[in-house]
Amino acid sequence: MKNMKKNGIILGLITLVVLYFVLKDNFAAITRELFNSNPLWIIVSFLIIILYCFFQSLAIHEIIKNYEPEYKYKKSLQLSLITNFFNGITPFSTGGQPMQIYLLKKDGIRVTNGTNIIIQNFILYQLALVIYGIISLFLNYQFHIFENLPVLGGIILIGFAINTLIMVGLFIISFGKRLNKFLVKIGLKVLTKFKLVNNTDKLHDEWNERCETFHSGAVSLIKNYKICIKGFIYQFLGLTCLYVLPLFVFYALGSKNISAIEAITSSAYVMIIGSFVPIPGASGGIEYGFLRFFGTFIKDSVLSAGLLLWRFISYYLLMIVGGIVLSFRKDMDK
């Protein structure tokens, strides 16, 4: 709880700093753009983020049903919304997955099965993310969307490589049973040598059991390939909604100087930039990336207004809704 409060304070301060720099030179024009935005396209933007949450929850629901066939979709939706809150309030979005395991346990799903569910869901998410990264790199190469951003281009390639390595690592954890056991054995030897652990035999048995559980869960997912395919499709569709959102935000502000391909490519690159920022919500980095990439197509007050509107819908709104759902969930669990 202390860490959450600390992260919340940091996030609030950074948000104020970002708002100051975004608004300080053109406050009147930016607020005018926001007040004059088209309500119809605003509604479309909200519907797009609702679809994003819908596909997110469908993806994890498919995997949960493999372990608990009677698990209700409503619970999966709550799980996804609460995850948005904890991902948003923690650095590198690290808080969501432990909370998912905890909530699944509260719903009667064993911790080992809950961990399997989260790892499998994350594998499918990373797979969709990496494939979208490949598509974005191809689109940029094919249509020459960004040619004059050499430093950011280098960061994009590094970020893409890191996400690919994460996906490979997840596959190794899930499928490399022998390798995992070997690494556990070596790791425990090192920890024992430095007198950092006691009761090595018990830890060895516990970790070997976990390796078996992860492996059996991954094999189960592959055997149920329909679940795997459906989960991946849902993750991909969810990312599509998230990446195309700025297009409708700029439509709401009366600007149609950007295409769907440009919006999706820019969004994919902005998210990669955000993965380097060790601050809740990647605040600061996300805004910088948005202004740099979308600034290729949109200028001045419309760009700044678009940033504020997009950031509210895609981040702050999801956190607010997730926090509300969490409070109701706590009340129901009492």
N, C-alpha and C positions, 0 to 999 in steps of 0.2 A: 504493500500500500504506500509506503514511504517513497519507493522508486516511482510509482505511478504519479504521485503528487509532484515529485521532483521533475519528472519528464513533462508533466503538464505545465509546470511553471516555465521550464525551458522552451517548450513549444509556444506558449503564450507570448513570451518575450521575443522570440524569433519572428513570430507572426506579426507583432507590432512593428518590428524593425523592417520586415519585408513590406508591410503596408505603407510605412513611411516613405521608403525609397520608390515604391510604385506610384504613390499618389502625390509626392511632394512637388513635382514640376508641372503637373497638369490636373490638379484635383477637380476643378470645375468641369473640365471637358470629360473626364472619366466618369464622374458621377452623372453627368448629363447623358452619356451613352448608356449607362446602366438603367436610368429612369425611363429612357426612351426605347428600351429593348422591346422586341416583339413578343407578346405573351404566348402566342401559339408555339413559337420555336423554343421558348423557355419550357413550356409543358413537354414538348418533344424531348428536350434535353433531360428532364426529370424522368421521363419514361425510359430513355436509354439507360440511365443509371439503375433504374428498377430492373430492367432486363439483365443488366450486368450481375446484380445480386441474385436474380432468379437462376441464371446459368451457373453461377458459383455454387449455389446451394444444391442444384440438380447434380452437379459433378460429384460432390462429396456424398450425396444421398445414394447414388448408384453404388458406391463402394461400401457404405455402411450397411446397405441391404444385403450385401454378400455375407455379412457377419450376423446381422440382426434383421431378418426379413420383415418383422413387424414394426420396425422403426418408422415413425411418421415423418412425412415430408416437412410438416410444420416445425418439428424439432431440428431438422437439417437447416431450415431457413433461419431459425433462431441462432443456431451454431455459427452460420456464415456471417450473420449481422454482428454478433458479439465479437467474432474474430476481427472484423473490420475495426472495431473499437480498440482492441488490444494491439493489433498491428499498427494502428495509427498513433498510439501513445508510447510505443517503444522503439528504440533505435534499431535500424535494419529490419523492422517488422518482425522482431523475434518473440513478441509476447503472445501472438495469436495461436500458435500451434500447441504450446503447453496448456493453454486455456481450453483448446479443443479437446485434448486428451482428458483433462479434468471434467469437462462437461459431459463427455461420453461416459466416463466412469460414473458420474451422478445418474446417468440414464441406464445404468446397469451393464455397460459394456466393459469387459476386463481391460486393464491398462495395457497389456500386451497387444490385444486386438485393437484397442484405440490407437496405440502407437503405429501399428500396421496400417490402419485406415489413413492416418495423417501422412505417413510416409508415401503411401501409394497415391494419395490425392496430390501431394506435392510433386511426385514424379511426373504425373500427368500435366500438372500446371507448368513445371519446368520444360517439359517436352513441347507444350504449346508455345511457351515463351521463346524457346530457342528457334522453333520453326518460324514464328513470327519475326524473330530477328533476322533469319536467313531471307525471308520474303522482303523485309524492309531494306536489307543490304542490296538485294537484287533490284528492287524498285528504284533505289537511289542510283545504282549503276546504270540501269536501263534508261531512266528518264532524266538523269543528271539534276536531281532535285537540290542537292547540297554539294557545291563544288568549292566554296570559299571559306570553309570552316575546318582548317587542317588540324588544329588542336583538339576540337571537339570530335572530329573524325577519329583521331587516335584513341580518345577515351571510349568512343562507341565500340571500336574493335576490341579493346581491352575488356569492356563490360560484356560484350558478346562472348568472348573467350571464357570469362569467369562463369557466366551462366551455363555455358556448355560443360565446363568442368564440374560444376555443381550437379548437373544432370547425370554425368558419368559417375560421379561419386555416389549418388543415390542408387544407381543401378548396381554398383559394386556392393553397397551395403545390403541391398535387397537380394541379389542373386549370387554374390560371391561368398557362399557359406564357408568354404575352406579358407579362403583368404581372410575373411573376418575373424575366424577362430585363430589363425596364425597371428594376426595383428593384435588380438586381445592377449594372446600368450606373451608376445614381445612387450606389449605395453605394460602388462602386470609385472613382468620381470624388471623393467626399468623403474616402475613405481616402487617395487619392493627394494631394489638396490638403494634407492634414495630414502627408504624408510617412510614413504608417503602413504602406504596402505598396510593394513593388517589382515589376517585371515585370507590369504591369497587363494586358497583352495575354494572357499565359499564364493568369492568374487568371480573366480574362473568358471565355476559351475553356473552362476547366475548369468554371466555374459554369454556363455555357450548356449544356454537356454534361449536367451534373447536372439542370438544369431539364428538358431533353429526356427524361432517364431517369425522373424523377419523373412527368412528364406521361404518358409511354407506359405506365408501371406503373399509374397511376390509370385510364387508358383501358382497359387490359387487365382490371383488376378489374371495371369497369363492364360490359365486354363479357361477362365471365364472371359474370353476375349471380347465378348459383346459388351461386358461391363467396361472393359478397358477402352474400347473404341468409343462407346457412348460418353464415358467420362472425359476422354480427350476432346471430343467434339464440343461438349458443354464448356470446357475450359477455353477452347479456341473461340467459341462464339462469345463467351464472356469478355475475353480480351478484345475481340472485335468491337463490342459495344463500348468498352472503355476507351479504345484508341480512336474511335470515330466521333466520340462525344464533342471534342473541340469544333468540329465542322458545324454542328447544330448550335453551339454556343455563339460562334461568329455569325451564323445566319440570324440568330436572335438579335445581334447587334447591327444587323443590316449590311454585313460584309459577306460577299460571295466570291472573294478573290482567292479562294483556296478550294482544292478538289478533295474528294474522299481519299484518294491515294496519297496526296500530300499530307492530309491530316493524320492518317494512319501511320505513315512513315515518321512524321515528326513526333507523334505521341510515343511510338516505340523507342525512339532515340531519347526522348525526355525521360522515360521510365528507366532507361539504362543509366543515364546521368544520375538519376536519383539513387540508384543502388550504391553509389560511391559515398553518399552523405550519411555519416553516423549520428544523425539527429532524428528524433521522432518525426515521421512523415517526410523525411528527407528535405525538410523545410530549408529554404535558401537555394539549394541545388536544383530542386524541381522548378522553382520559379525562374531561376537563371536560365535553365535549359529551355523552358517554355518560351521565354522572351527571345532567346537566340534563334531557335529553330522556327517558331511560328512568325518571328519578325522578318523572315525571308518573304512572307506573303502578305502580312498584315502590319500596318504601321500605326504609330502614335497612340492616341487615346483609345482607339478601338482594340489595339493589342493589349494594353494594360487592363481595360475593362474586361476583355475576354479572359485574361489570366485570373482575375478576381472571381469571375462568375464560374469558370471551369474548376478552379481550386475549391470553391465552396461546394459545388455539386459533387465532385469526384472524391473529395477528402473530408472536409469538415462535416458535411451533411451525413456521410456514412458513419463518421465517428459519433455524431449526435444520436442518430438512430440506433447504432449499436449500444451506446450507453443506456438509452431508454429501455431497449430490449433486455439488457443485462439487469437493470433494476427491477423490471417485472419478473424476470426469471428468479432473482433472489427472493422476491416476495412469495413466489409460487413454491419455492423449495423450503420455505420456513414451516 
